[in-house]
Amino acid sequence: MQASPRQKSLRGGRGAVLRTRRRPLGERWLAWRRHHSQSAADSLARVLRDPVASIMTWLVLGIAIALPAGLELALTNLERLGGSVETSARLSVFLVADASSVDAQSLASELTSDPRIEIAEFVNRDAALRDFRERSGLDALLDSLPGNPLPHIVLVTLSSDDVSALERLANELSDNSTVEEVIVDTKWVERFRAFMDLGRKGVLLLAVVFVIAMILALGNTIRLTIESRREEIVIVKLVGGTDAFVRRPMLYTGLWYGLGGGVVSAVLLGIGVSLLSSPVEVLAEAYDSDFQIRGYGVFDALQLILVGTTMGLIGAWIAVSRHIRNINPD
């Protein structure tokens, strides 16, 4: 059935009206930017309008971010603390009782020329006894001994952390006639590394759990916000507002909550590091160490804030996507 001239004219007129109503790309871009700025300002004002609830939400999010981040920082400092000890994993070469200091120095010089070895340190038995006397305080017992029971020692450190190379070198040194015993200090190094791997995997698992909990908490907060603005959303949809238009203020609400949580986590970690720095330094001095606890820098704090902001957006997006679709004008 063909349309009448009047219908054609009406259709043409309507199309002309629609074409004239479509704004240029530049105007649409300005309108989109304007709505973003308005949504950001309005959502921030709504968040600050209820400071008690907002502070509670920021604290929950900040603690959820700070706990795994703090454990990761603790593992990093523990790894730094054990780093110097770990690199000192070496061979303790005990010479025979009748070996002279010249024999020990000759062996140390020979080992120093080996490309696999970084350091070969000779420890004189008399110096070792004096050091033991000073540290133990057993002067009377040591004086009662007929002689020095300690042998000469050569401490060997490899240029690499290859445990198999360390064991091969130990077998070679055991065949030396001046060597009584070779002790390989690698077991505890392997245990330390296994402990660090276990700790990092545990921190990763804890971080995943807290991220999920944070997203759920933010989603519930955004859901309550949506329910409190249900009538407003219905009116916006009645006048032609799209889901994206309605979603935008809620996403900014999640962004502000996540941003605040990230800032709180950075502040909490900064306070924690400040409180622990002095006791750690006192403890390190007691062990004649210059170890200092490593804190969070500006870049690390920005990372925490970025994580909080991202989680806020994700939680808001999940909540909004679920609930906005269910709000339709009658």
LOFIGU-354651 format. One record per atom (N, C-alpha, C): residue in one letter; x, y, z. Coordinates in steps of 0.2 Angstrom, whole numbers, plus 2048, in hexadecimal, padded with zeros to 3 digits. Atoms other than C-alpha are relative to their C-alpha. Layout:
% LOFIGU-354651
AXYZ...
END
This chain:
% LOFIGU-354651
M8047FA800M800800800M804806800Q7FC7FA800Q8078107FBQ7FE806804A8027FB7FCA80881F806A7FD8067FCS8037FA803S7FE82F802S805805800P7FB7FA800P80783F7FEP800803807R8007FC7F9R80184680FR8057FC805Q7FC8047FCQ809837818Q8088017FEK7F97FF802K81983980EK803807802S7FE7FA7FES81A84B812S801801807L8008007F9L817848824L8077FC802R7FA8047FFR82583B824R8068047FEG7FA7FB802G83184781BG801805805G7FF7FA7FBG82D855827G8027FD806R7FD8027FAR83084A836R8077FE7FFG7F9801801G84084482FG804806800A7FC7F9801A84585682BA801803807V7FF7FE7F9V84185A83DV8057FD804L7FB8047FCL84B84C844L8078027FER7F97FE802R85A851839R802806803T7FE7F97FDT85986383FT801800807R7FF8017F9R85885D851R8067FD802R7F98037FFR868853850R805805800R7FB7FB7FFR87585E857R8077FE7FDP7F9801803P887860850P8047FC805L7FC8047FCL894855857L804804806G7FD7FC7FBG89D863860G7FB802806E8057FE7FBE88D868869E7FF7FA805R8018067FCR88A85686ER8067FF805W7FA8017FBW89C855875W800805806L8007FB7FAL89A86587FL7FA7FE805A8068027FCA88985E886A8037FA804W7FD8067FDW89284D88AW804802806R7FB7FE7FBR8A0856893R7FC804806R8037FC7FBR89486289CR7FC7FB805H8048057FBH8898538A3H8057FC804H7FB8047FCH89984A8A9H802805805S7FE7FC7FAS89F8598B3S7FA802805Q8057FF7FBQ88E85C8BAQ7FE7FA804S8018067FDS88C84A8BES8057FF806A7FB8007FBA89D84A8C7A7FF804806A8017FC7FAA8998598D1A7FA7FF804D8068027FCD8888548D6D8017FA804S7FF8077FCS88D8428DBS805802806L7FB7FE7FBL89C84A8E5L7FC803806A8047FC7FBA88F8568EEA7FC7FB804R8048057FCR8848478F2R8047FC805V7FC8047FCV89283D8F9V802804806L7FE7FB7FAL89884C904L7FA802804R8067FE7FCR88684F909R7FE7FC806D8018057FBD886840914D8077FE803P7F98017FEP89884191CP8017F9804V7FF8067FCV895833929V8007FA7FCA800806805A89082691CA8057FF7FCS7FA800805S89D82B910S8077FE803I7FA8017FCI8AB82B91DI8007F8802M8008077FFM8A5819922M8027FC7FAT7FF804806T8A5813910T8088017FEW7F97FF802W8B781B90DW8047FC805L7FC8037FBL8BD81391DL8007F87FEV800807801V8B7802918V8047FE7F9L7FC801806L8BE803906L808801801G7F97FF7FEG8CF80A90DG8037FB803I7FD8067FCI8D17FC919I8017FA7FBA7FF806805A8CD7EF90BA8068017FCI7FB7FF805I8DA7F7900I8077FF804A7FA7FF7FCA8E77FA90EA8037F9803L7FE8077FDL8E77E8916L8057FC7FBP7FB804805P8EE7DF906P8068047FEA7FA7FC802A8F97EE901A805800806G7FC8007FAG9007EE913G8047FA801L7FC8067FFL9047DC913L8057FF7FAE7FB800805E90C7DD902E806805802L7FA7FB7FEL9177EC909L8047FC805A7FD8037FBA91B7E1918A8057FA7FDL7FC805804L9217D390CL8068037FDT7FB7FC804T92B7DF902T806802805N7FB7FE7FBN9347E5912N8037FA802L7FD8067FDL9377D3918L8047FD7FBE7FC802805E93E7CF907E807804800R7FA7FB800R94A7DE908R8047FE806L7FC8027FAL94F7D991AL8037F97FFG7FD806801G9527C7915G8058007FAG7FC7FF807G95B7CD904G8077FF802S7F88007FFS96C7D090CS8027F9803V7FE8077FDV96B7BF916V7FF7FB7FAE801805805E9647B6907E8068007FBT7FA800804T9737BC8FCT8067FD803S7FA8037FCS97F7B690AS7FF7F9800A801807800A9797A4907A8077FE7FDR7FA802802R98A79C905R8037FA802L7FD8067FDL99678E908L804802806S7FC7FF7FBS99E78D918S8057FA800V7FA805801V9AF783915V804800806F7FC8017FAF9B677C925F8077FC7FEL7FA804801L9C8777924L8027FB805V7FE8057FBV9D176992CV803803806A7FE7FD7FAA9D776C93EA8088027FFD7F97FE800D9EA76C939D8018047FAA7FE7FB806A9E877892AA802806803S7FD7F97FES9F278892CS7FC8057FDS8037FA803S9EC799928S8028017F9V7FD7FF807V9F7799919V7FC7FC7FBD804804804D9ED78A912D7FA8037FFA8077FD800A9DD793916A8008067FBQ8007FA805Q9E27A390DQ8027FE7F9S7FF803807S9E97998FES7FA7FD7FDL807803803L9D87908FCL7FB8067FFA8047FA801A9CF7A18FEA8028037FAS7FD7FC806S9DA7A98F0S7FE7FB7FAE802804806E9D779A8E5E7F98007FEL808800801L9C479A8E7L7FE8077FDT8027FA802T9C47AD8E4T8018017F8S7FF800807S9CB7AA8D3S7FB7FC7FCD805803803D9BD79F8CFD7FA8047FDP8057FB803P9B07A88C3P7F97FF803R8068017FDR9A27A08CCR7FF803807I7FF7FE7F9I9A77A78DDI800808800E7FF7F97FFE9A47B98E2E805802805I7FC7FF7FAI9AC7B98F3I8027FA803A7FE8067FCA9B77AD8FCA804803806E7FE7FC7FAE9BA7B490EE8037FB805F7FD8047FBF9C77AC919F7FF803807V8027FE7F9V9C27AC92CV8057FC804N7FB8037FCN9D17A8937N7FD7FD807R8038047FAR9CD79C946R801804806D7FF7FC7FAD9D57A8953D7FB806800A8057FA800A9CA7B794DA7F97FD801A8068037FFA9BB7AB94DA7FF7FF807L8018017F8L9BE7A695FL800806804R8017FA7FDR9C07B8964R7F98037FFD8077FE801D9B07BC95CD7FB7FC804F8058047FCF9A77AE964F801801808R7FF7FF7F9R9AF7B2975R7FC807802E8037FA7FFE9A87C4974E7F87FF800R807800801R9977BF96ER7FD7FB806S8038057FCS9947B097AS801801807G7FF7FF7F9G99C7B698AG8027FA804L7FD8067FDL9A37A498EL807800801D7F97FF800D9B47AA992D8037FA804A7FD8067FCA9B779D9A0A8007FA7FDL800806803L9B178F996L8057FF7FAL7FB800806L9BC794987L8077FF803D7F98007FDD9CB796992D8027F9803S7FF8067FDS9C9785999S8027FB7FAL7FF805805L9CB77D988L8088007FEP7F8801801P9DD776983P8028057FAG7FE7FC806G9DD780972G7FA8037FDN8067FE804N9D2788965N7FD7FB7FCP804805803P9C577C960P7FD8027F9L8037FE806L9C0786951L8057FF7FAP7FC800806P9C778393FP8008067FCH8017FB805H9CB78F932H7FA7FF7FBI806801804I9BC793927I8018057FAV8017FC806V9BA79A915V7F98007FEL8077FE801L9A97A2912L8008017F8V8007FF807V9A57A08FFV7F98027FET8077FE802T9977AA8F7T8018007F8L800801807L9937A68E5L7FD8077FCS8027FA803S9907B48D8S7F98007FDS807801802S97F7AD8D4S7FC7FC805D8048037FBD9707A68DED7FE7F97FED801807802D9717958D5D8027FB806V7FF8057FAV96F7888E3V8037FA7FDS7FD806802S97477A8D8S8088017FFA7F87FE801A9857838D4A803800807L7FD8007FAL9877858E6L8027F9803E7FF8077FEE9857738EAE8067FC7FCR7FA803803R99176E8DCR807802802L7FA7FE7FDL99E7798E3L8027FD806A7FF8047F9A99C7718F4A8027F97FFN7FD807801N99F7608EDN8078017FDE7F9800802E9AF7668E4E804802806L7FC7FE7FBL9B576E8F4L8017FA805S8008067FCS9B175E8FES8067FC7FFD7FA805802D9BF7558F4D807803802N7FA7FD7FEN9CC7628FAN8037FD806S7FD8037FAS9D875A906S801805806T7FF7FB7FAT9D976A911T7F9801803V8077FF7FEV9C676A913V7FD7FB804E8038057FCE9BD761921E7F98007FFE807800801E9AB76691EE7FE8067FCV8037FA804V9A1771912V7F8800802I8078007FEI990777918I7FD8057FBV8037FC805V98477E90BV7FA803803D8057FC7FDD97878B912D7FB8027FBT8057FF805T96A789905T7F97FE802K8078027FEK95B78190EK7FC805802W8047FA7FEW956790917W7FE8057FBV8027FC805V95779A908V7FA7FE7FCE806803803E94B78F8FFE7FA801804R8068007FBR93F78F90ER7FE808800F8027F9800F9407A290EF7FD8027FAR8037FE806R93C7A48FCR7F97FC7FFA806803800A92E7978FDA7FB804805F8047FC7FCF9277A190CF7FE8077FDM8027FA803M9287B1902M7FB7FF7FAD805801805D91F7A98F3D7F97FE803L8078027FDL9117A28FFL7FD807802G8037FA7FDG90F7B3907G7FE8047FAR8037FC806R90D7BC8F6R7FA7FD7FDK807803803K9007AF8F0K7FB801805G8057FF7FBG8F77B1901G7FE8087FFV8027F9800V8F77C48FFV7FC8017F9L8047FF806L8F17C38EDL7F97FD801L8068037FEL8E37B78F3L7FC805804L8037FB7FBL8DF7C4901L7FD8067FCA8027FA804A8DF7D28F4A7FA7FF7FCV805802804V8D37C98E9V7F9800804V8068007FCV8C77C68F7V7FE807802F8017F97FEF8C87D88FDF7FD8047FAV8037FD805V8C57DE8ECV7F97FF7FEI807802801I8B57D48EAI7FC803805A8047FD7FAA8AF7DA8FBA7FF8077FFM8007F9801M8B37EC8F6M7FB8017FBI8057FF805I8A97EA8E6I7F97FF802L8078027FDL89A7E28EFL7FE806804A8027FB7FCA89A7F08FCA7FF8067FCL8027FA804L89B7FE8EFL7FA7FF7FCG806802804G88E7F58E5G7FA801804N8067FF7FCN8827F58F4N7FF807802T8007F97FET8868078F8T7FD8047FAI8037FD806I88280C8E6I7F97FE7FFR807803801R8728018E6R7FC804804L8047FC7FCL86C80B8F5L7FF8077FDT8007FA803T87081B8ECT7FB8007FAI805801805I8668158DDI7F9800802E8078007FEE8578118E7E7FE806803S8027FA7FDS8578218F0S7FF8067FAR8017FB805R85782A8DFR7FC7FD7FAR805804804R84A81E8D7R7FC8057FCE8057FB803E83D82C8D4E8048047FBE7FD7FC805E84A8378CCE8027FC7FAI7FE804806I8508298C0I7FA7FF7FCV806801804V83E8258BBV7FF8077FCI8027F9803I83B8388B7I8058017FAV7FB7FF805V84C8388ADV7FE7FC7FAK801805805K8478298A3K7F98027FCL8077FE803L8358308A0L8018067FBV7FE7FB805V83D83F897V8057FE7FBG7FB803806G84883488CG8077FF802G7FA8017FEG857832897G8037F97FFT7FD807801T862823892T8037FD806D7FD8037FBD86981689DD807803802A7FA7FE7FFA87A81D89AA800807804F8017F97FDF87482F89FF7FF7FF808V8018027F9V86D8278AFV8067FD804R7FA8037FDR87C81D8B3R806804802R7FA7FC7FFR88982B8B2R801802807P7FF7FD7F9P8858338C3P8027FB805M7FE8067FCM8868228CBM8077FE800L7F9802801L89681E8C4L805805803Y7FC7FB7FDY89D82E8CAY8007FF808T8008017F9T89782A8DBT8047FA802G7FC8057FFG8A081A8DBG8078027FFL7F97FD801L8B08238D5L802804806W7FE7FC7FAW8AF82F8E4W8017FC806Y7FF8047FAY8AD8218F0Y8067FC7FFG7FA804801G8BB8178E8G806804801L7FB7FC800L8C68268E7L802802808G7FF7FF7F8G8C382A8FAG8037FA803G7FD8067FDG8C78188FEG8077FF7FFG7F9801802G8D78188F5G804805804V7FD7FB7FCV8DC8288FEV8017FE807V8008027F9V8D882190FV8057FA801S7FB806800S8E281190BS807803800A7F97FD800A8F181C907A802803806V7FF7FD7F9V8EF826917V8027FB805L8008057FBL8ED816921L8077FD800L7F9803801L8FD80E91AL806805802G7FB7FB7FEG90781E91CG800801807I8008007F9I90281F92EI8037FA803G7FD8067FDG90680D931G8088007FFV7F9800801V91780F929V804805805S7FD7FB7FCS91B81E933S8007FE808L8008027F9L916816944L8057FA800L7FC8067FFL921806940L8078027FES7FA7FF802S93080F939S805801805S7FB7FE7FBS938815949S8017F9804P7FE8067FDP936804952P8047FB7FCV7FC804804V93D7FB943V807802800E7F97FD800E94C806943E8047FE806V7FD8027F9V94F803956V8027F9800L7FE807800L94E7F0953L8067FF7FBA7FA801805A95A7F1944A806802803E7FA7FE7FDE9667FB94EE8037FB805A7FE8057FBA9667EE95CA8037FA7FDY7FD806803Y96B7E194FY8068037FBD7FA7FD804D9797ED947D7FE8007F9S802800807S96F7EF937S7FD8077FFD8037F9802D96A7FF92DD7FA7FF7FCF806802803F95A7F7927F7FB806802Q8057FB7FFQ94C804925Q7FA7FE7FCI806802803I93A800921I7FE8047FAR8027FD807R93480490FR7F9802801G8077FE800G92480E90FG7FD8017F9Y8047FE807Y918814901Y8028067FEG7FE7FA803G91E8218F6G7FA8037FCV8067FD803V91382D8ECV7FE7FC7FAF803805805F9128218DDF7FC7FB803D8038067FDD90D8138E8D7F9803803A8077FE7FEA8FF81E8F0A7FC8027FAL8047FF806L8F98238DFL7FD7FA7FDQ802806802Q8F88118DBQ7FA7FD804L8068027FBL8ED80E8EAL7FA8047FEI8067FC802I8E281C8E5I7FD7FE7FAL802802807L8E18168D3L7FC7F9801V8038077FEV8DC8048DAV7F9802803G8077FE7FDG8CE80C8E5G7FB8037FBT8057FC805T8C78178D7T7FE7FB7FBT802805805T8C78088CBT7FB7FB803M8058047FDM8BE7FD8D7M7FA803802G8067FC7FFG8B280B8DBG7FC8007FAL803800806L8AE80C8C9L7FD7F97FEI803807802I8AC7F98C6I7FA7FE805G8068027FBG8A17F78D6G7FA8047FEA8067FC802A8968068D0A7FD7FD7F9W802802807W8957FF8BEW7FC7F9801I8048067FFI88F7EE8C4I7FA801803A8067FE7FDA8827F58D0A7FB8047FBV8047FC805V87C8018C3V7FD7FC7FBS802804806S87B7F58B5S7FA7FB802R8058057FDR8707E98C0R7FA804801H8067FD7FDH8647F68C7H7FD8057FCI8037FB805I8628038BAI7FB7FD7FBR805803805R85A7F78AER7FA7FE803N8068027FCN84D7F28BBN7FC806801I8047FA7FEI8478048BDI7FD8037F9N8037FE806N83B8088AFN7FA804801P8067FC7FFP82D8168AEP7FA7FC7FED806804802D81C80E8AED7FC8047FA
END
